[in-house]
């Protein structure tokens, strides 16, 4: 069983303290100040969970290491939709440059935005799985796959 540091909550090392708190205590003979503790949420996506490195979650850290830039919002925010059709990008497969896969490929091949008649938009909006909704169940849009 892993014990937590009595000061910052990290994995305990010695005398109920993590390595950083223990070293500070040994060096200064006082407890480590609380302003030095790292945040418990990711610096980019504000997701609560295990931080991987430099204050980022694993996904944000890997993206920054690969590209040298912060992870775009449409990759983690469920509220962001496609710039063209409005489909939620968090549920889309392979969103690129703020667009769903269909809108991105249409723009790349034809050079113009995807027309509205190809969006499949109905007054009900989009289902949580990313498909156009055909009905609403208790105020939540559902597609034909979930409409039972």
C-alpha positions in Angstrom: 0.0 0.0 0.0 1.4 3.4 -1.0 1.2 6.1 1.5 0.6 9.7 0.6 2.8 12.6 1.6 1.3 14.5 4.6 2.1 17.8 2.9 1.3 17.6 -0.8 -0.4 14.2 -1.3 2.3 12.7 -3.6 3.7 9.2 -3.0 5.3 9.0 0.4 9.1 8.5 0.7 10.2 8.8 4.3 8.7 10.0 7.5 5.3 10.6 5.8 6.8 13.0 3.2 7.4 12.8 -0.5 11.0 13.2 -1.8 10.7 16.9 -2.4 9.1 17.6 1.0 11.6 15.4 2.8 14.6 17.1 1.2 13.2 20.5 2.0 12.6 19.4 5.6 16.2 18.0 5.9 17.7 21.1 4.3 15.8 23.8 6.1 14.4 22.0 9.2 10.9 23.3 8.5 8.0 22.0 6.5 7.9 22.8 2.8 5.7 25.9 2.0 2.4 25.1 0.2 2.9 27.6 -2.6 5.6 25.3 -4.1 3.1 22.4 -4.7 2.2 21.7 -8.3 -1.4 21.9 -9.4 -3.6 18.8 -9.5 -5.0 19.6 -13.0 -3.6 19.8 -16.5 -2.3 23.2 -17.6 -3.9 22.8 -21.1 -7.2 20.9 -20.8 -7.7 21.5 -17.1 -8.5 17.8 -16.7 -8.3 16.4 -13.2 -6.2 13.3 -12.9 -2.6 12.1 -13.0 -0.2 14.6 -14.3 2.4 13.1 -16.6 5.1 15.8 -16.9 5.6 19.5 -16.5 2.0 20.0 -15.3 0.3 18.3 -18.3 -1.8 15.2 -18.5 -0.4 12.3 -20.6 -2.3 13.3 -23.8 -1.4 17.0 -23.6 2.2 16.2 -22.7 2.7 13.7 -25.6 1.0 16.2 -28.1 3.3 19.0 -26.9 6.4 16.8 -27.1 5.5 15.7 -30.7 4.4 19.0 -32.1 6.0 21.7 -29.9 2.5 23.3 -29.5 -0.3 23.1 -27.0 -3.0 20.5 -27.6 -5.9 22.1 -29.6 -9.1 22.7 -27.7 -11.2 20.7 -30.2 -9.3 17.5 -29.2 -10.5 17.6 -25.5 -13.5 20.0 -25.2 -16.8 18.2 -25.8 -18.6 21.6 -26.5 -16.5 22.5 -29.6 -18.1 21.6 -32.9 -16.9 21.4 -36.5 -16.3 24.8 -38.1 -18.4 23.9 -41.0 -21.3 21.6 -39.9 -21.2 21.9 -36.1 -20.8 18.2 -35.4 -19.2 17.7 -31.9 -15.5 17.1 -32.6 -14.9 15.2 -29.4 -17.0 12.3 -30.9 -15.8 12.7 -34.5 -13.2 10.3 -35.9 -9.9 12.0 -36.8 -10.9 15.7 -36.5 -8.5 17.9 -38.4 -8.0 21.6 -38.2 -11.3 22.2 -36.4 -13.3 20.2 -38.9 -14.9 16.7 -38.8 -13.4 14.1 -41.2 -16.1 14.6 -43.9 -15.9 18.4 -44.0 -12.1 18.4 -43.9 -11.8 16.0 -46.9 -14.5 17.9 -48.9 -12.6 21.2 -48.4 -9.3 19.6 -49.3 -10.5 18.0 -52.5 -13.0 20.6 -53.8 -11.5 23.7 -52.3 -14.8 25.0 -50.9 -16.7 24.4 -47.7 -19.0 21.4 -47.6 -22.6 22.5 -48.5 -25.4 22.4 -46.0 -27.4 19.7 -47.8 -24.6 17.2 -47.1 -24.4 17.9 -43.4 -27.3 15.7 -42.4 -28.4 18.3 -39.9 -31.9 18.0 -38.6 -33.7 20.2 -36.1 -32.9 17.7 -33.3 -29.1 18.3 -33.7 -26.4 15.7 -33.1 -26.4 12.5 -31.0 -23.7 12.0 -28.4 -22.1 9.3 -30.7 -21.6 12.0 -33.5 -24.4 11.0 -35.9 -27.3 13.2 -36.9 -30.2 12.9 -34.4 -33.6 11.7 -35.6 -35.5 12.3 -32.3 -35.2 13.6 -28.8 -35.5 11.4 -25.7 -36.1 13.4 -22.5 -34.5 16.4 -24.1 -31.4 14.6 -25.4 -30.9 14.2 -29.2 -30.6 10.5 -30.3 -29.7 9.0 -33.6 -31.3 6.1 -35.4 -28.9 3.6 -33.7 -30.1 4.7 -30.2 -33.7 5.4 -31.0 -35.4 2.3 -29.5 
